[in-house]
Amino acid sequence: MTRTTGREAGAVRFGAAGAAVTIATMLTNGLAYLVPVLGARRLAAAELGALATVLALAAIAAVPGFGLQIAVAAHRARWGATGTAPLALRTAALTAGVTVLAAPVLGAALRLPVALTLLLAATTFATVLAGRWLGELQGDQRFLRLATAMTVLAAGRYGGLVLGLVLGRGAVACLLLASLTGLAVLPLLARLARVGRPGAPAPPPAGAAVDRLLTARHVMTACGASLAMLTISYADLILARQLLPGDASGGYAVGSVLTKGALWAPQVVTVLVLPRLARGDRRARVAALALILACGAVLVGAAALAGDLAFRLAGGAGYLHLAGAAPLFAAVGALYAVVFMLVNDRVATGARWPAAPLWVATAGLAGAALLVAPRTVEGVLVCALATAVLTAAAMAWLTFRGPAPGRRSTDAP
């Protein structure tokens, strides 16, 4: 009875943590969505275009922050607390420095004010550095604090922008406020990660083939994986924009909303399970995969039953002719959700070149779309779906064929 009660209590805690992280993610996405909505009403068209472009660049520049978070979380889950401050500072400073060096080129190529591109470096520094503390909380499995930190970071990234837009300021003033709020929340994130920090886990077996020190190689590997995931998730949309007529590419963009929904809906599972994946917990991996597959099946089924409603909500009545493709769009996202979990698993367990299949798949998708597929929404979509199926199969084979380099296999709950 006691054992069952313990498991039930663990399930309740896990569910509460999942709900908290999900709410924090929704709040982050909601604030990110609010910025262009307010911008469209408060800024002139030229300023809105400039701000939107800078925010898109900021999303790309934030990739090292996600990589840093994954690397810190996985390493901390396996080896316990180690010094992460110097490496995190170097990662953030290097990313911001590259952004500063690229500012003149970006300004000339994208017709952006120099002030915007320089402020982009400041916001990038804050966002990337925040990945250190998010990773520490995730690696320690302090998920309620992680949810709080995610909310604080979202307020820092977008709060200044929202405030500036509400006050009727221009794009430069808004991004300046965002830089200030982004930097201002860093001490609070550090405090959230520091207070109540648990002790290090038990040491690993002697001779374990994993470097105990978190190094630039770990961060670079995780950054490469994050970039590969971002690239493949947007590759079909970019190809549709390049290959299809304007109306058709717009229809594909509406359908991709379903893809992104099916992709990101179960990502909370990956966040919660990553520390256990880092310790080689096979049961956790199978359970996480089952949850993500179940979520994907539900979303694909819902898209099949309510394709008209889905496209009406995503784009309006003008796109209802694509409603029959709704389950295919959702299936692409559901399969990539599986792929992303397996990529995180291989990053967490020290596999070499964990994202290589994604780069190969992206190249294959581009080749098929450019050389073989009909220049229609359905043609590009079928290529995207086939790529997602093959990539998921390849990642599953690589993950389940045997323990990855450095993995400490365990079935511990």
Secondary structure as the mmCIF struct_conf table of DSSP 4:
data_model
#
loop_
_struct_conf.conf_type_id
_struct_conf.id
_struct_conf.beg_label_comp_id
_struct_conf.beg_label_asym_id
_struct_conf.beg_label_seq_id
_struct_conf.end_label_comp_id
_struct_conf.end_label_asym_id
_struct_conf.end_label_seq_id
HELX_RH_AL_P HELX_RH_AL_P1 THR A 2 ARG A 42
BEND BEND1 LEU A 43 LEU A 43
HELX_RH_AL_P HELX_RH_AL_P2 ALA A 45 ALA A 61
TURN_TY1_P TURN_TY1_P1 ALA A 62 ALA A 62
HELX_RH_AL_P HELX_RH_AL_P3 VAL A 63 TRP A 79
HELX_RH_AL_P HELX_RH_AL_P4 ALA A 85 LEU A 110
TURN_TY1_P TURN_TY1_P2 ARG A 111 ARG A 111
HELX_RH_AL_P HELX_RH_AL_P5 VAL A 114 GLY A 139
TURN_TY1_P TURN_TY1_P3 ASP A 140 GLN A 141
HELX_RH_AL_P HELX_RH_AL_P6 PHE A 143 VAL A 166
TURN_TY1_P TURN_TY1_P4 LEU A 167 GLY A 168
HELX_RH_AL_P HELX_RH_AL_P7 ALA A 171 ALA A 184
TURN_TY1_P TURN_TY1_P5 VAL A 185 VAL A 185
HELX_RH_AL_P HELX_RH_AL_P8 LEU A 186 ARG A 194
TURN_TY1_P TURN_TY1_P6 VAL A 195 GLY A 196
HELX_LH_PP_P HELX_LH_PP_P1 ARG A 197 PRO A 205
TURN_TY1_P TURN_TY1_P7 ALA A 206 GLY A 207
BEND BEND2 ALA A 209 VAL A 210
BEND BEND3 ARG A 212 LEU A 213
HELX_RH_AL_P HELX_RH_AL_P9 ALA A 216 LEU A 243
BEND BEND4 LEU A 244 LEU A 244
HELX_RH_AL_P HELX_RH_AL_P10 GLY A 246 TRP A 264
TURN_TY1_P TURN_TY1_P8 ALA A 265 PRO A 266
HELX_RH_AL_P HELX_RH_AL_P11 GLN A 267 ALA A 278
TURN_TY1_P TURN_TY1_P9 ARG A 279 GLY A 280
STRN STRN1 ASP A 281 ASP A 281
HELX_RH_AL_P HELX_RH_AL_P12 ARG A 282 LEU A 305
BEND BEND5 ALA A 306 ALA A 306
HELX_RH_AL_P HELX_RH_AL_P13 GLY A 307 ALA A 314
TURN_TY1_P TURN_TY1_P10 GLY A 315 GLY A 315
HELX_RH_3T_P HELX_RH_3T_P1 ALA A 317 ALA A 325
HELX_RH_AL_P HELX_RH_AL_P14 ALA A 326 ALA A 348
TURN_TY1_P TURN_TY1_P11 THR A 349 GLY A 350
BEND BEND6 ARG A 352 TRP A 353
TURN_TY1_P TURN_TY1_P12 PRO A 354 ALA A 355
HELX_RH_AL_P HELX_RH_AL_P15 ALA A 356 LEU A 371
TURN_TY1_P TURN_TY1_P13 VAL A 372 VAL A 372
BEND BEND7 ALA A 373 ALA A 373
BEND BEND8 ARG A 375 THR A 376
HELX_RH_AL_P HELX_RH_AL_P16 VAL A 377 PHE A 400
BEND BEND9 ARG A 401 GLY A 402
HELX_LH_PP_P HELX_LH_PP_P2 PRO A 403 ALA A 404
TURN_TY1_P TURN_TY1_P14 PRO A 405 GLY A 406
STRN STRN2 THR A 410 THR A 410
#
